[in-house]
Amino acid sequence: MTYHYTHEDPTTWPRFHPLIIAHDVGRSRDRSTAVIGGNSPIPPRLLGIQELIELPLDLYGSARASELLSIDRRYNHNALIVADLSNDESYAEILFETFRARLIGLQISRSGDGVGCVRRPVPDGSIPVYTVGRSYLIELYHRELQSRLVRIVDSPMAQKAYAQLEALEVEYRDTGTVYRCLPGHHDDLGISCAMLAWAARHPDLLSWCRTAQPVRRVRGPSMSAASAWRAFT
């Protein structure tokens, strides 16, 4: 079979540089998600999003981590895991036990640029946790789309992620812009895309890869979004 590489289509990329799984952790009425992608293997640098997944409802703790592990297994346990650790310290411990040094934590808050981190202690180690504003994440992803630097698979889940962000209510305050979900709406897939963009452009990315390299194996428990979609506001 002849292999055709297309820079515009992340499904044809032989690898990502590096592979990243962004994991937004659902609350009581939200689904947890996993969005898989990363930077293109050759210049010009693009962000590719290859797969978007909503995890089953009512998964918590080790069951949710096991579902994420099954996705990671399909990608040969070769991804950085960027996870929302905002609300459940016990889940952070479970994720670290599963993914070890491949785990990068996010504390999604009202403000913060996500540059500096603190080490959150867990049994047998610690997790780097970066505080980043929710609005900052959304606007970073918006800028990447407007700059035509995102390539995302054409799928129902990709369309759903875009629709979630497009439906956000925008409020302009003296302290900055606030993006809110309307009643009955969700933003889990959209936020996971933004988390992936944040990680792929982060100044510590190479450091994360070097740290994760010795422990890549776990021990257990074609469409351009910028050209095909109008920019959301």
Sequence and secondary structure as in RCSB ss.txt:
>XXXX:A:sequence
MTYHYTHEDPTTWPRFHPLIIAHDVGRSRDRSTAVIGGNSPIPPRLLGIQELIELPLDLYGSARASELLSIDRRY
NHNALIVADLSNDESYAEILFETFRARLIGLQISRSGDGVGCVRRPVPDGSIPVYTVGRSYLIELYHRELQSRLV
RIVDSPMAQKAYAQLEALEVEYRDTGTVYRCLPGHHDDLGISCAMLAWAARHPDLLSWCRTAQPVRRVRGPSMSA
ASAWRAFT
>XXXX:A:secstr
      TT GGG S  SSEEEEE    TTS  EEEEEEE SSSS  EEEEEEEE  TT  HHHHHHHHHHHHHHT
TT SEEEEE SS HHHHHHHHHHHGGGEEEEEEESS EEEEEEEEEETTEEEEEEEEEHHHHHHHHHHHHHTT E
EE  SHHHHHHHHHHHT EEEEETTEEEEE  TT   HHHHHHHHHHHHHT TTHHHHHHHHGGG S     EEH
HHHS    
